[in-house]
Every structure is written in structure tokens, then in C-alpha cells.
Amino acid sequence: MAEYIERITTNGRNIDYKRPCSPVECQVEGAEKWVRKVNLFDSKYQPSNYAQAEGTPLPLATSEHLRIDLSKRTKEPMSFWHRNNDADEVIICIEGSLIWETEMGTVTLDRGEMLIIPRGIAHRSLPGSEGQTNVAVELKVKGQLEWTPEA
């Protein structure tokens, strides 16, 4: 009988567990509700207010401590400032380029780059220099968010 090792991480500590079968062979019932693939470029994931800089992002998933939003915008600057007092905001640029003006300074976010805006900091986005569309995944994180030493 083959043995499979599963590494379980809790509170930053790893424990190796020997299983009698692989997780693929011993699938959990009802997992299809949570394990799904989403194509962020599919037109069904386009916010209805896509051409408006003032529109809100499209919520994809939520929990008590995390909200995942998809932001797709044309090249229109935000005419207002935003301040999230409940959560840190993690912005991951998927396509295009955005300039983020914040109380802590101005940052250009290009494709593949990530920015963390701490809770309570006023910010707004302006169009960057690439393409006609900006696509970003925004995570609103409640609870204490800290950079790891490797970052």
C-alpha cells in the first residue's frame, strides 16, 4: 500500500501526516461548492459600471475577515478619495497600470505588482500608462495584516 504525506500548517507550524490515500483519491463531498476556477477576463465578471471610475468593484467572495473584489476600469480617474476604516486593502494588478495617490505618497502599480494600503489611509486611483483597461484583484482584509520577513 502506498503512503502519502500531507503537510498540515496551523499557526505557521508544519506537521506531516501519513495518509492511506492521496487527497485526489479521497475527495471531500460538497467540495465543488468551494473549489472552483474563475477566469477574471470572462465577460460575465465585468462590473456593470465598467466605464465609470466611480463604480464599485465586483464582489467575488466574502467571509467575516476577507472580501475579494474584481476591479475592471477604463482609463478614467477617480474623482473622489476613498478611506477604508474596517480593513487593509491589498491591490494586485492583473492587467494595465494604475497610479495610486495616497496620504503616504504616490505609487505606480504595474501588471504583476501588489500594493497594500493600510486601513484608514485615504487613496484614489488614476489611470496608468498601459492599455485601455485596468484589471485588479482587491482584497479587503480585516484583522492584523503583517508583511513576512521574506517580502
N, C-alpha and C positions, 0 to 999 in steps of 0.2 A: 504494500500500500504506500503510495506517495505521500509525502508530508509537505505541507505548505506553511510558510512563515508569514504571519501578518504582524506588522508593526503598528501598535496602537499608541497614539500620542494623547496625553492628558496633562494639562497644565505645563506644557513644554517638556515633559519627560516621556521617553520611549520605553515601551515594554514589548518584547517579541512573544508572540503567541503561536504555538504549533497547532495547525488546523488539519482535520482529516480530508478536507476537500478545498479546492480553490473557491474564492468568492463568486466566480462566474458559474461554477457548478452548483453552488448552494445559494441561489438567488433569493432575495427577500421578497415576499409577496407585497404588492402595492408600491414597489419602488418606482414604477413608471410615472407615478404622480410627481416625484421629485427629481428623478434622473432624466433630464431632457436636454436636448441640444437646441440652441436658439441661434439663428442666422441674423445678426444685428443689421444686415443690409437688406433683408427681406422687406418689401413694401408694407407688409402688414404691421411692421414695427416702426412705422413712421408716425410721429406725433401729428395730430390733426392741425396743429398750429405751426407746422414746419417752417413756413415763410415769415413767421413773426418772432422777432428777437425777444419779445416779452412773454412768449409762451412758456409753459412749464414742461419739463421733461416727461417722458412716458414711463410710468412705473412698471417694472418688470417683476419684482419680487420684494416682499416686505417681511419683517419679523419685528419683535419687540425692540431689538437693538440695531437693526440694519435695514436700510432701504436701498434697492438697486434700481437706478433710473437710466433710461437711454435718452440722450440728448442729441437731436439732429437739427441743425440750423443752417439756414442760408447765410450769406455774408452780411448780416445786419447787426449793428452794435446794440447791446442792451442799453436802454435809455434810463435805467434805474440801477440802484445798488441793492445788493441782497446781503442779509446777515442772518445766518442760521444759528440761533442760540441753543438749539437742542442737540446738535450733532456736528462732529468734524465732517468735512466734505473731502472725499478722495475723488479726483478727476483723472480719468485715464483717457488720453486722446487716441482714438482708433483711426481716424481719417481727418485730414486737413490740418489746420493750425489755429490756435486761439491765443489771444493776448489776455491775460488776467490782470486787471488792476485791483490791487488790494491795499488795505491800510498799511501793510508791511512792505509794499513795493510792487513793481510790475514784473510779471513773468510771462515769457512766451512759451507756450506748450505746443510742441510738435508731435507728429504721429509717433506713437510708441512711448511717449513720455507720460509721467504721472506727477500730479501735484496734490499736496494735502493743504487744505485751507482750514485752520483751526476754528472751532466753534466760536461765535461771537465776533469774527473778523468780517468787516464789510468788504464786498468784492463785486465785480461785474466782468463780463467777458466782452471782448471786442474782436472783430474778425482778424485772423492772421493773414499770411501771405499765400497759402497754398489752396488750390482748387476752389470750387464753388460751394462746397458743403463741408460742414464740420460735424463729425460724429464723435461723441464721447460717452463713456460709461461713468456715471456718477454714483458713488457710494456715500450714503449718509450714515455715519457710524456713531451710535450712542455708546457711552461707556468710555473708558480710558484708552486712547489710541496712542501708541508709542512706536517710534522708529526702532528697528532692531539694530544691533551693532554693525551688522553686515551692510546695511543700507547707506 
